[in-house]
């Protein structure tokens, strides 16, 4: 798939509409794009990032259509994850003499993944590569966004920043590549889900990366997933900046509950009623045994208020709830207000375990939490509503 983004920058990425789970974990019902770009200078040409292995031939055909008798000279690797680096060997076979450009950590991974250690060019932060009059690439190291080798490449004259996975999102591209030519609204929830699922652990590094390249004056962002951002560039940077600071995106609430026989579900419905009566309008509810963790994690990043409700299980915590709390801890979730509801038949361990599990996470637990024995009665349900009203405040 090809499209000219600017005078000397071309889109040469591909769409994947058949993979069910990204990284084998995260559902992608709307597919995903593996974005790659071609910068054509007067003297030299450079591919910016590759694509996933099974799509490499499509990428190679696109490059040949654009360049005709010319050959690409460089392959710049901003990110080594195999959905972008998988085509390296095939690109080298198709275009002998192609020089792989990356920082020292990148080139170590190129050797480790693909056994390639010749025709490479190591670059440091701030180094540049001239492709001919009026076409300069400059490299900026942005480690841990979200692998240690990640960097960004700035096509200075074109005012275009190639950002690797940063500012990316789920969702294949449906004909258009640049945001000016499409309805972008479906991509923003998928940007939250992509960031929270995959990049969320590395917020402080994302923040440093944004600060590192923030003064470059770029007018276009070319990520490795999702649309090319131009018209909505400011909105995208602001969204990533907020998520990197672990700031909630709105004042809504996410209720996450586990329920084996329906009792904890009833309690959670009562908490939702209390939240609504307290003025909270945006409420998401997830049965932790039914909703995919991908969407639960995204709503945790989205909302300021979180409710966790679960029963005791095998003298501990209902396992799917334990997994969600672990996901919160791994990602360093903070700046959230959390209310807790535990239920039990004879061993009141759920509330205690949730409280202990959250002790190492920078969240504020609202109220004392509820621990309700067996089936909730009218008083118990009213206590749940009151907890919702308290959290709404």
Secondary structure as UniProt FT lines:
FT   STRAND          3..6
FT   TURN            7..8
FT   STRAND          9..11
FT   STRAND          14..16
FT   STRAND          21..22
FT   TURN            23..25
FT   STRAND          26..27
FT   TURN            29..30
FT   STRAND          32..34
FT   STRAND          37..40
FT   STRAND          45..48
FT   HELIX           53..55
FT   HELIX           56..67
FT   TURN            68..69
FT   STRAND          74..76
FT   HELIX           82..85
FT   TURN            86..87
FT   HELIX           88..94
FT   TURN            96..97
FT   STRAND          99..102
FT   HELIX           104..114
FT   STRAND          120..122
FT   TURN            125..126
FT   STRAND          128..132
FT   TURN            133..134
FT   STRAND          135..141
FT   TURN            143..144
FT   TURN            148..149
FT   STRAND          151..155
FT   TURN            156..159
FT   STRAND          160..164
FT   TURN            165..167
FT   HELIX           179..181
FT   HELIX           185..194
FT   HELIX           195..199
FT   HELIX           200..202
FT   HELIX           203..213
FT   TURN            214..215
FT   STRAND          220..223
FT   STRAND          228..229
FT   TURN            231..232
FT   HELIX           233..244
FT   TURN            245..246
FT   STRAND          250..257
FT   HELIX           263..277
FT   TURN            278..279
FT   STRAND          283..287
FT   TURN            288..290
FT   HELIX           293..302
FT   STRAND          303..313
FT   TURN            314..315
FT   STRAND          316..317
FT   HELIX           319..330
FT   TURN            331..332
FT   STRAND          336..344
FT   HELIX           350..358
FT   TURN            359..360
FT   STRAND          363..365
FT   STRAND          370..373
FT   HELIX           378..392
//
